[in-house]
């Protein structure tokens, strides 16, 4: 999803409610070398979602792989 306000590519991940969730997701992405594409993460504990801002240079294949990995994790989902 492209954030129209900052022009930064973001993934909204449902099920993220704390820093440990962020670390778990980053560890899964690290296993395939995709963690380096995450620039920052903002967590909204009340909504139980995390906004993962990714580098503008991310390719479509890398973005789809990232989504697939997150969707394969128990308790998390991203469109």
BELKA-V86652 format. One line per field, one symbol per residue. phi: phi as a letter, one per 30 degrees, with the letter a starting at -180 (. if undefined). A space follows every 50 residues. Layout:
phi = ???
This chain:
phi = .cdddchcdbcccdjdbadddeddddddddecicdddddabcccdddhbb ccdcdedddeddddddddddddddjbabc
